[in-house]
Amino acid sequence: MSNLNPYDLLKRSQEMPESLKLELKEDDKNTSLETRKVEDGRSPLLDAYIDNRLRADKPITFLGFIDDLRKLWESAGKKGEIIRKRPLKEDSKLPVITYRLKKRTLNDQFKDIKPRYRGTIKHPYINGEFVQMYGQMFDLLIEFSIYSTSAEEADELVIELEEFLQLYAGHFKKNGVQEILFYEQGEDDVVEEQRVDTPSRSLLYVMRFEKLIIKLLNDIQQISVQANIHSEEQSK
């Protein structure tokens, strides 16, 4: 039971609306939670939540996102290895891009102080049984630092990284990242590492991730859910 994937359960329980399928065909880029239009009468947050869950094909964590970013960056032949933030060594190969998590907070829109009930869905492997979904939405403040042998190259990598994140935003969102928002670029800097002056640039991004938790219902709860479904079917 503990091996159940909550995202897999959620995907199996939902059908993608035709309007959303059409949207994905016309424009593969995901709109933000703040700007999405509501056209079917649902509340803005519910509309945004459901559409983003349908867009995501699998779960992802911050480190999973970094792994995807690193693979795509290397496959594209971009300069600079993407590594965790750490002091540069004398033999460090430049340029290099470091990352670190500066802060993780609950999302201001959803305000999930604790895992909030998302819905009850059919168990994909056991006929007639159901599971409950709970989730929390988190905003992560992530810093990318670029170190190079020249200020010009550092400036170029800032532009490349920013454009790269924009280009693959749709890919990351399909892999579970809820949102990728540019926050700010820090002040140009020169750090002294091993008695060598190294130009440095920093970019801050706010990225939104959802943590999903599944709760298996006991026998009494299973009967209650089935009774409610049966009652709803009869009323229709």
C-alpha positions in Angstrom: 0.0 0.0 0.0 2.8 2.4 0.8 4.1 2.2 -2.7 1.0 3.8 -4.2 1.8 6.9 -6.2 -0.7 9.7 -5.3 -0.2 11.4 -8.6 -0.9 8.2 -10.4 -4.1 7.7 -8.4 -5.1 11.3 -9.3 -4.4 10.9 -13.0 -6.3 7.7 -13.2 -9.4 9.3 -11.6 -9.7 12.3 -13.9 -10.6 12.8 -17.5 -9.1 15.8 -19.3 -11.7 18.3 -20.5 -11.9 18.7 -24.3 -11.4 22.5 -23.9 -8.1 21.8 -22.1 -7.0 19.2 -24.7 -7.6 21.9 -27.4 -5.7 24.5 -25.4 -2.7 22.1 -25.0 -2.7 21.5 -28.8 -2.8 25.2 -29.6 -0.4 26.4 -27.0 1.9 24.1 -25.1 2.9 26.7 -22.6 1.1 26.6 -19.2 -0.5 29.8 -18.0 0.1 31.0 -14.5 -2.3 30.4 -11.6 -2.8 34.2 -11.3 -3.7 35.0 -15.0 -5.7 31.9 -16.0 -9.3 32.8 -17.1 -12.2 31.1 -15.5 -14.8 30.1 -18.1 -16.8 27.3 -16.6 -18.1 28.8 -13.3 -15.6 27.2 -11.0 -13.8 29.4 -8.4 -10.4 30.7 -9.7 -8.3 28.6 -7.2 -10.2 25.4 -7.9 -10.0 26.0 -11.7 -6.3 26.7 -11.4 -5.7 23.6 -9.2 -7.6 21.2 -11.4 -6.1 22.4 -14.6 -2.5 22.2 -13.2 -3.1 18.7 -11.8 -4.3 17.6 -15.2 -1.3 19.1 -16.9 1.2 17.3 -14.6 2.2 13.9 -15.8 4.2 12.8 -12.8 5.2 14.1 -9.3 8.4 16.1 -8.9 10.4 17.5 -6.0 12.8 20.3 -6.0 15.7 17.9 -6.4 13.8 16.1 -9.2 13.4 19.4 -10.9 17.2 20.1 -10.6 17.9 16.7 -12.1 15.7 17.4 -15.1 17.2 20.9 -15.5 20.7 19.5 -15.4 20.0 16.8 -18.0 18.3 19.2 -20.4 21.1 21.8 -19.9 23.8 19.2 -20.7 21.9 17.8 -23.7 21.5 21.3 -25.1 25.3 21.6 -25.0 25.2 24.6 -22.7 28.3 25.9 -20.9 28.6 25.5 -17.2 27.9 22.5 -14.9 24.9 22.8 -12.6 25.9 21.9 -9.1 24.7 22.4 -5.5 26.0 25.6 -3.8 29.4 25.2 -2.3 32.7 27.0 -2.0 34.7 27.0 -5.2 38.0 25.1 -5.2 41.2 26.0 -6.8 40.7 23.4 -9.5 37.0 24.2 -10.1 36.1 24.3 -13.7 34.5 27.6 -14.8 31.9 28.6 -15.7 29.7 26.9 -13.2 26.1 27.4 -12.1 25.2 26.6 -8.5 21.7 26.3 -6.9 20.4 26.4 -3.4 17.0 26.5 -1.6 16.8 29.8 0.3 13.3 29.5 1.7 10.2 27.3 1.6 6.8 28.7 2.5 3.2 27.8 2.2 1.6 29.3 -0.9 -0.3 32.5 -0.1 -3.2 31.7 -2.4 -4.0 28.2 -1.2 -3.0 28.7 2.4 -2.7 25.0 3.2 -1.6 25.3 6.8 -2.0 21.5 7.0 -2.6 19.0 4.2 -6.0 19.9 2.8 -8.6 17.5 1.5 -8.5 17.4 -2.3 -11.0 14.7 -3.0 -12.0 11.0 -2.8 -11.1 8.9 -5.8 -11.4 5.3 -6.9 -8.5 3.0 -6.0 -7.0 2.1 -9.4 -5.9 -1.4 -8.3 -8.7 -2.6 -6.0 -12.3 -2.6 -7.4 -14.9 -1.0 -5.2 -12.4 0.7 -2.9 -11.6 4.4 -2.5 -8.8 6.6 -1.2 -8.7 10.2 -0.1 -6.2 12.8 -1.4 -4.7 15.5 0.7 -2.3 18.2 -0.5 -0.2 21.2 0.4 1.1 23.9 -1.9 4.5 25.3 -1.2 6.5 28.2 -2.7 10.3 27.7 -2.9 12.7 30.6 -3.2 15.6 29.2 -5.3 18.9 31.0 -6.0 21.0 30.2 -9.0 24.5 31.6 -8.9 26.7 31.9 -11.9 30.5 32.0 -11.7 32.7 32.6 -14.6 36.2 33.7 -15.7 34.9 37.0 -17.2 32.0 39.4 -16.5 30.9 39.2 -20.1 30.6 35.4 -20.0 28.7 35.6 -16.7 26.3 38.1 -18.2 25.7 35.8 -21.2 25.0 32.9 -19.0 22.4 34.9 -17.0 20.5 35.5 -20.2 20.9 31.9 -21.4 19.7 30.4 -18.1 16.7 32.8 -17.9 15.7 32.0 -21.5 16.2 28.3 -20.9 13.8 28.2 -17.9 11.2 30.1 -20.0 11.7 27.7 -23.0 11.2 24.6 -20.9 8.6 25.9 -18.5 5.9 23.8 -20.1 8.1 20.7 -19.8 8.7 21.3 -16.1 5.1 21.9 -15.4 4.1 18.7 -17.2 6.5 17.0 -14.8 4.8 18.3 -11.7 6.2 21.8 -11.1 3.1 24.0 -10.5 4.7 27.3 -11.4 8.0 28.9 -12.3 8.2 32.7 -11.6 11.2 35.0 -12.0 11.7 37.0 -8.8 14.8 39.1 -9.1 18.4 39.4 -10.3 20.9 40.2 -7.6 23.7 42.7 -7.7 26.7 42.0 -9.9 29.5 40.7 -7.7 33.1 39.5 -7.8 34.1 36.9 -5.3 37.6 36.0 -4.3 38.2 32.3 -4.4 41.7 30.8 -4.0 43.1 34.4 -4.5 41.4 34.6 -7.9 38.7 37.2 -8.6 35.7 35.4 -10.0 32.7 37.4 -11.5 29.4 36.2 -10.1 25.8 36.8 -10.9 22.7 35.6 -9.1 19.1 34.9 -10.1 16.2 34.3 -7.8 13.1 32.2 -8.8 9.9 31.4 -7.0 8.8 27.8 -7.8 5.6 26.2 -6.7 5.4 22.5 -5.8 2.5 20.5 -4.4 3.0 17.8 -1.8 0.3 15.1 -2.2 -0.6 12.6 0.5 -2.9 9.6 0.2 -5.1 8.2 3.0 -6.5 4.7 2.7 -10.0 4.5 4.1 -11.1 2.0 6.6 -14.0 -0.4 6.0 -16.7 1.8 7.6 -15.5 4.8 5.5 -15.5 2.7 2.3 -19.1 1.7 2.9 -20.1 5.3 3.6 -18.5 6.5 0.3 -20.1 3.7 -1.7 -23.5 4.6 -0.1 -23.1 8.2 -1.0 -22.2 7.4 -4.6 -25.2 5.0 -4.8 -27.5 7.7 -3.5 -26.2 10.3 -6.0 -26.7 7.8 -8.9 -30.3 7.1 -7.8 -31.1 10.9 -7.5 -29.9 11.4 -11.1 
